[in-house]
Amino acid sequence: MNRNLYIALIAGTVAMGGVALADEPSQQTAADTTTSTFTSLDADKDGKISPSEAAANQKVADKFVAADKNQDGYLDPVEFSAIAKS
């Protein structure tokens, strides 16, 4: 009887660990996706996205002017993240 209880406790612990691990990647994935998209659009790797670079992604191109809060004609990572959240 004790052996069955021990096996059940181990199985439960392993199952709960799997659930906890499954939650973490989804939280990181959104940030990773945003960073990856920004990096891929920043063709000249200057740390900002120009209107011509934004044209490669219709969503970014459509929201470019509204997202460019400092009106410098470029999207920095913070401005870009607002598009990714919308």
Buried (B, 14 or more C-beta within 10 A) or exposed (E): EEEEEEEEEEEEEEEEEEEEEEEEEEEEEEEEEBBEBBEEBBEEEEEBBBBEBBEEBEEBBEBBEEBBEEEEEBBBBEBBBEBBEE
